């Protein structure tokens, strides 16, 4: 019997997504080459170059929308820190880090 929450895709599963091309932002499996590192850095820089002017424009046009977006981003960062510390709690030597998380 197949598990409902399986992390491995079954080969004959029609819902499995097959990709033949190489993604520009997602690193491939294996050792990270210098080109892949620069490609990832350029992708993040390009994303920031698109998002920051849009956020600046939104802050000038509709402050309430801007504040809501920034507030949601803050909540996402807080959840990320919490999940990181929660999953690493067995490996943390000092309880202060767990308290901050």
N, C-alpha and C positions, 0 to 999 in steps of 0.2 A: 504494500500500500504506500502510495506517495504522500509525503508530508505536505501539509497545507502551506507552511511557511518555510519552504526550502530555499537555501541560498544558492543552490546549483541548478542551472537550467537543464532540462531534459532535452536531448538532441532531437527527438521527434515531436517536440512541443511546437505547434504552429505559431504560438504567440511570441516565440523567441525572436528577438531583433538581431538580424545579421547585418554587420557593417563591413563593407569592403574597402572603404576609403579611410585615410588617416585623418584624424581630427586635428585641427590647428591648435586648440587650447588644451585638450586632454592629453596628458603624457601617455605613451605606450608602455606596456609591461617590459620589465628588464631594467638594466642599468640606465641611469639618466645621462644622456649625452649633453655636451655643452650647448649644442644647437637647440635641443628640447628645452633646456633651462632658459635660454634667451627667448625662445618662442613663448613660453609660459609667462615670462616677465613682460614681453611686449603685449601679450593678450591682456594681462591685468592692467597695464598702463593705458592701453586703448580703451578698456572698459571704464577706467577712472576718468579718462579724457572725455568720454561721452556723458557720464553720469554727473560729474561735478558742475559743468555748465548748465545742465538741465535743472539741477537742484538750485543753483544760483538764480536762474530765471524764475523758477517756481517761487523762491523766497521773495522776489520782487513783485510778482503778479498776484499770488494767492498765498499769504503767509499761513493761513490755517491749514491748507493742504501741505505746504512745506513742513510745518511743525508736526503734522500727523505722520508724514513719511519718515522724518528723522526720529520721531518717537518709536515707530515700529522697527527701524533699524537698530535703535538702542536696545529694544526688547530682544531682538534677534541675537545681538552680541551678548547680552546677559545670559540668554539661554545657552549659547555656545560655550561660554565660560563655565556655567553650571554643569553642563553635560560632560565637558572635558574633565573637570575636577571629580565629578561623580564616578566616572568610569576609571579614573586613575587613583581613586582613594586607597586602593590596596597597596599602591607603590609609593605613596607620599610619606616621606619620613617625618615631617613636622605637621602637627594638627592645625597650625596657623593657615597653611595653604587650603586645607579642607574647609576651614571656617570662612576664609575669604571667598571660596567657591560657592 
